[in-house]
């Protein structure tokens, strides 16, 4: 079964970190594309090896990505 999940990718130092907040799985890469590919592999491995109970416990059906305005100091 295919499922659409969120990938948040941000620059960290010389590379990129990719996070899937629905299951709290992360990976990294030297480029955005590499970080996305590595995250996909990490997610495939997670879903292949995790028990149904762990998947149910960690999988969040609703994730919202939005902007928040803050007052800078």
C-alpha positions in Angstrom: 0.0 0.0 0.0 1.4 3.4 -0.9 1.0 6.3 1.5 1.9 10.0 1.0 4.1 11.2 3.9 5.6 14.6 4.6 9.3 15.3 4.1 10.8 18.4 5.7 14.3 19.0 4.4 16.6 21.7 5.7 20.2 22.7 5.3 22.4 21.8 8.2 26.1 22.6 7.8 27.4 21.3 4.5 24.5 19.0 3.9 20.7 18.5 4.3 18.6 16.8 6.9 15.3 15.2 6.0 12.5 14.5 8.5 9.2 12.6 8.2 7.2 14.0 11.1 4.4 11.4 10.7 6.7 8.6 12.1 9.6 10.7 13.4 12.1 9.1 11.0 15.1 11.2 9.7 18.0 10.9 7.3 20.5 13.1 5.6 22.4 13.7 2.4 24.8 16.0 0.6 22.0 17.4 -1.6 18.2 17.9 -1.3 17.7 15.0 -3.7 20.0 12.7 -1.8 18.4 13.6 1.5 15.0 12.8 0.0 16.2 9.5 -1.4 17.9 8.5 1.9 14.7 9.4 3.8 12.6 7.3 1.4 15.0 4.4 2.1 14.9 4.9 5.9 11.1 5.0 5.7 11.0 1.8 3.6 13.2 0.1 6.2 11.1 1.4 9.1 7.9 0.0 7.6 9.5 -3.3 6.7 11.0 -3.9 10.1 8.6 -2.2 12.6 5.9 -4.2 14.2 2.3 -3.3 13.5 2.0 -2.0 17.1 5.0 0.3 16.7 3.7 1.6 13.4 0.3 2.3 14.9 1.9 4.0 17.9 4.2 6.3 15.9 2.1 7.0 12.8 0.4 10.4 13.1 -2.5 10.9 10.6 -2.6 14.7 10.8 0.5 16.8 10.4 0.3 20.5 9.6 3.2 22.5 8.2 2.6 26.2 8.5 4.4 29.5 9.3 4.3 31.2 12.7 5.3 34.8 13.1 7.4 35.7 16.2 8.8 38.9 17.5 12.6 38.9 17.2 14.6 39.9 20.2 
